Amino acid sequence: MLMKRLWLAVAVVVLTAFSVNAQRFAYVDTEYILEKIPEYQQAQKDLDAIAAQWKQEIEDKYAEIDRLYKKFQAEQYLMDEQTKRRKEEEIIQKEKEVKEYQKQKFGYEGELFEKRQELVKPIQDRVYNAIKDLAESRNYDFIFDKSSAGSSMLFASPRYDKSEDILKELGY
């Protein structure tokens, strides 16, 4: 009986030691949070409206190119070679211009990307700062985002960052 009590006491001490050193985890759903912020909803509506306008402009330009091409096909038999070439080049140039316009608006770091940075990023920054403040005030070591594919880490206590140790191990 004494031995059982001794083992029980040892087990309690060991479990207490592990729980004192246990890391604290939490998760949030940033998608859910952002959906509840009116400024974010308005920014999304504004972005959608801008994107729809630019998309319509691009569709209109492609429709114009299509009209020019059909007209060219109908009239090409009546044109001399120089006029044909000039009309073909004109259509090709218009296609290039539309593609460039599309890239300028929707491409990587295009105007839509910049507008998103302007409207949405400040709101996202406020959310991430609130997450960081919560983590620090409640002593969470890690906070994960449940809404991201594969759950991304939003906050990690710097004391668990072993990047410098790895660099030292590699000799850098």
C-alpha positions as CSV (number, residue, x, y, z in Angstrom):
1,M,0.0,0.0,0.0
2,L,2.8,2.4,0.9
3,M,4.5,1.5,-2.4
4,K,1.3,2.4,-4.4
5,R,1.1,5.8,-2.6
6,L,4.8,6.5,-3.3
7,W,4.3,5.7,-7.1
8,L,1.1,7.8,-7.1
9,A,3.0,10.7,-5.5
10,V,5.8,10.3,-8.1
11,A,3.3,10.2,-10.9
12,V,1.6,13.4,-9.7
13,V,5.0,15.2,-9.4
14,V,6.0,14.0,-12.9
15,L,2.7,15.1,-14.5
16,T,2.8,18.4,-12.7
17,A,6.3,19.0,-14.0
18,F,5.2,18.2,-17.5
19,S,2.1,20.5,-17.3
20,V,4.3,23.4,-16.0
21,N,6.5,23.1,-19.1
22,A,3.6,22.4,-21.4
23,Q,3.2,24.6,-24.4
24,R,-0.1,26.4,-24.8
25,F,-1.9,26.3,-28.1
26,A,-4.9,28.0,-29.5
27,Y,-6.5,28.5,-32.9
28,V,-8.6,31.1,-34.6
29,D,-10.7,31.2,-37.8
30,T,-9.5,34.4,-39.5
31,E,-12.0,33.9,-42.3
32,Y,-14.9,34.0,-39.7
33,I,-13.3,37.0,-38.0
34,L,-12.9,39.0,-41.1
35,E,-16.5,38.2,-42.2
36,K,-17.7,39.8,-39.0
37,I,-15.9,43.1,-39.6
38,P,-18.0,45.6,-41.5
39,E,-15.0,47.5,-43.0
40,Y,-13.7,44.3,-44.4
41,Q,-17.0,43.5,-46.0
42,Q,-17.2,47.0,-47.5
43,A,-13.6,46.7,-48.8
44,Q,-14.5,43.3,-50.4
45,K,-17.5,44.9,-52.1
46,D,-15.4,47.8,-53.3
47,L,-12.8,45.4,-54.7
48,D,-15.5,43.2,-56.4
49,A,-17.0,46.3,-58.0
50,I,-13.7,47.5,-59.3
51,A,-12.8,44.1,-60.6
52,A,-16.2,43.8,-62.3
53,Q,-15.8,47.1,-64.0
54,W,-12.3,46.3,-65.3
55,K,-13.5,42.8,-66.4
56,Q,-16.4,44.5,-68.4
57,E,-13.9,46.9,-70.0
58,I,-11.7,44.0,-71.1
59,E,-14.7,42.0,-72.4
60,D,-15.8,45.1,-74.4
61,K,-12.3,45.5,-75.9
62,Y,-12.3,41.8,-76.9
63,A,-15.7,42.2,-78.4
64,E,-14.4,45.1,-80.5
65,I,-11.4,43.0,-81.6
66,D,-13.8,40.2,-82.5
67,R,-15.9,42.6,-84.5
68,L,-12.8,43.9,-86.3
69,Y,-11.6,40.4,-87.1
70,K,-15.0,39.3,-88.5
71,K,-15.2,42.5,-90.6
72,F,-11.6,41.8,-91.8
73,Q,-12.5,38.2,-92.8
74,A,-15.5,39.3,-94.7
75,E,-13.6,42.1,-96.6
76,Q,-10.2,40.6,-97.0
77,Y,-10.8,39.3,-100.5
78,L,-11.5,42.8,-101.7
79,M,-8.2,44.2,-100.1
80,D,-4.8,44.4,-101.6
81,E,-1.9,42.7,-99.7
82,Q,-0.7,45.9,-98.1
83,T,-4.1,46.8,-96.7
84,K,-4.6,43.2,-95.5
85,R,-1.3,43.3,-93.7
86,R,-2.1,46.7,-92.1
87,K,-5.5,45.5,-90.9
88,E,-4.0,42.2,-89.5
89,E,-1.3,44.2,-87.7
90,E,-4.0,46.6,-86.3
91,I,-6.0,43.7,-84.9
92,I,-2.9,42.0,-83.4
93,Q,-1.8,45.4,-81.9
94,K,-5.3,45.8,-80.3
95,E,-5.0,42.2,-78.9
96,K,-1.6,43.0,-77.4
97,E,-3.0,46.2,-75.9
98,V,-5.9,44.4,-74.2
99,K,-3.7,41.7,-72.9
100,E,-1.3,44.4,-71.4
101,Y,-4.3,46.2,-69.9
102,Q,-5.5,42.9,-68.4
103,K,-2.1,42.3,-67.0
104,Q,-1.9,45.8,-65.6
105,K,-5.2,45.5,-63.8
106,F,-5.2,41.8,-62.7
107,G,-1.6,40.6,-63.0
108,Y,0.8,39.9,-60.3
109,E,1.1,43.1,-58.3
110,G,-1.3,44.8,-60.7
111,E,-3.8,47.5,-59.8
112,L,-6.2,45.1,-58.2
113,F,-3.4,43.7,-56.0
114,E,-2.4,47.3,-55.0
115,K,-6.0,48.2,-54.3
116,R,-6.4,45.1,-52.1
117,Q,-3.3,46.1,-50.2
118,E,-4.7,49.6,-49.7
119,L,-8.2,48.5,-48.6
120,V,-7.8,45.0,-46.9
121,K,-4.3,44.9,-45.5
122,P,-4.8,47.5,-42.8
123,I,-7.8,45.4,-41.5
124,Q,-5.9,42.2,-41.7
125,D,-3.0,43.9,-39.8
126,R,-5.4,44.9,-37.0
127,V,-6.7,41.3,-36.8
128,Y,-3.2,39.9,-36.6
129,N,-2.1,42.5,-34.0
130,A,-5.1,41.5,-31.9
131,I,-4.1,37.8,-32.2
132,K,-0.6,38.7,-31.1
133,D,-1.9,40.7,-28.2
134,L,-4.2,37.9,-27.1
135,A,-1.4,35.4,-27.4
136,E,0.9,37.5,-25.3
137,S,-1.7,38.5,-22.7
138,R,-2.9,34.9,-22.2
139,N,0.5,33.3,-22.5
140,Y,-0.2,31.2,-25.6
141,D,2.9,29.8,-27.2
142,F,1.3,29.2,-30.6
143,I,-1.8,30.3,-32.4
144,F,-2.9,28.6,-35.6
145,D,-5.4,29.7,-38.2
146,K,-8.1,27.1,-38.8
147,S,-9.4,28.8,-42.0
148,S,-6.1,28.4,-43.9
149,A,-5.5,25.3,-46.0
150,G,-3.1,23.2,-43.8
151,S,-3.6,25.6,-40.8
152,S,-1.0,28.3,-40.8
153,M,0.7,29.5,-37.7
154,L,-0.2,33.1,-36.9
155,F,1.8,33.6,-33.7
156,A,4.7,31.7,-32.1
157,S,6.5,32.7,-29.0
158,P,10.0,33.8,-30.0
159,R,11.5,31.5,-27.3
160,Y,10.6,28.5,-29.5
161,D,12.2,29.9,-32.7
162,K,15.3,27.8,-33.3
163,S,16.3,29.3,-36.6
164,E,19.5,30.8,-35.2
165,D,20.4,27.4,-33.7
166,I,20.0,25.8,-37.1
167,L,22.1,28.5,-38.8
168,K,24.8,27.9,-36.2
169,E,24.6,24.2,-36.8
170,L,25.1,24.8,-40.5
171,G,28.0,27.1,-39.8
172,Y,26.5,30.5,-40.7
